[in-house]
Amino acid sequence: MSYKPNENDLMAYLYGELEGSEKEAMDKYLFEHPEARIELERLQQMRSMLGHVKDKEVIAPPIFVGESKQRFIWNAPYLKTIVSIAASLLLIILVGKLSGMRIQYQESELRISFGGNQVGNDNVAAAAQPTLASLSSEEVQAMINSSLDKNNMAMQSSWKETQQQLDASITKNLQQNSNKIDKLVRDASAASQDQIRQFVSGMQTENLQLVKNYFKLSADEQKQYIESLLVDFSKYLQQQRNDDLQLVQTRLNSIEKNTDVFKQETEQILSSIITTVGTKNSIGTTN
Amino acid sequence: MVDTLLNIAMMQSDTLVTRAKEGDQSAQGKLVQLWYKRIYNFGYKFFMDHDLAMEVSQKTFISMCKNLPGLQDNARFKSWLYKIAVNYCREEIRKKKGDRSLSFDVVWNRDAEDSPKWESTAHRFDNPESQLHRTELADILQQALSELNAEQREVVIMKEYEGLKFREIAEVLNISENTVKSRMYYGLDGLRKILDRKNINKDTIGYEL
């Protein structure tokens, strides 16, 4: 009676995972203890009841690992933080640029300002002021004005000179060019009238010769052609006459033959008639 | 039935796992096909919710494909896979606690639907009365399961429906074998109490069936 199984052993026994001496001990214990048997039975009923829940049928959907990997990299936390830091830096720079913020550190003096261009101009003016302190502003103005006037005068004079020179040279060039062009045109027109006359007369003589030659040649050809035509025609006529003569002769021959045959036939017929009449007469006489 | 199927699955798994570890995509796909139903049903019994079960199983298999090369011992593939699934289930529970929205299944009154539930099952040509009882009983049991606390539920489902050994469950949950057994015991005990409360016991079921 030393063996007293605990709930763990009971579970192992229930699912058949108890082995060897432990299983034997449990069997023995259950045999001796009906209340433990009832407990086990109740557990077994519970199991059989649970068996009524059946598996559900399901079709496995396709699982794409490549895609999920990509998403994994994209969602990686370190990448996110890096990108977010970069984005915020960009935003700060953009805001600074838009608001015209300016930070300066000069002679242990830190300046942060917005719309900073004016600050720069102020500084330049402030730097320039001490050097010009010995001269008054009016004097400076006068000096600037005088120098500007001088400069303007010199500029204007040189300008005028160059303009006059340019005008003069342009008029000269124009005159020379127009004279040259006139001469050329005149030469060209004079020359062309003579040439045209010569060309026309040449053309006329050439044409005359051409027509003469053409007529000569064509007359000769016509003569020859007509001669040959006449010869051919006389030859043809001769031939025709010969043929006709032959034809007439053959006809005459055939008529001659026919009359001969006719003659013979009539002779035969006559002779036969004569003979038959002769015999009849002789018979008549005998009778 | 479940045992033999699981044994076949395990035998195939060993060779498949080695090939899948080397990056063979078709072997990975076959592993998914082989184990998807098991993991889905584990999730379904755990949450009693199709969408959550689908989500957990998909996450589990994506994680499996990614982390398979890190698996040391092929023989431990099964407990390793269930470990991933259990972790995702726990994550979903944590999410659900922070989530104030209601699941559509809670809002949707299924009883008010025109067609009874058994019409969509494969056994609808059986004797309708017994069929109705069977589905009702399964629903009641499922309900009772979801009333258990998560620790006991995990163990009961893995032991009773997934057929894992106590040693394997201990491996999955990273606790001692004795703790697993005691959770199992209290889980079964708790289920019995819940069913008693609903006035369902051996006699009523035996009578009905």
Interface residues (C-beta under 8 A of the other chain):
Chain A: E7 N8 L10 M11 A12 Y15 E17 R42 L43 Q45 M46 R47 M49 L50 G51 H52 V53 K54 D55 K56 E57 V58 A60 P61 P62 I63 V65 S68 K69 F72
Chain B: V2 Q25 Q28 G29 V32 Q33 Y36 K37 Y40 N41 Y44 K45 M54 Q58 F61 I62 C65 K66 A122 R134 L137 A138 L141 Q142 L145 V156 K159 E160 Y161 K165 F166 N178 K181 S182 M184 Y185 L188 L191 R192 L195 K202 I205
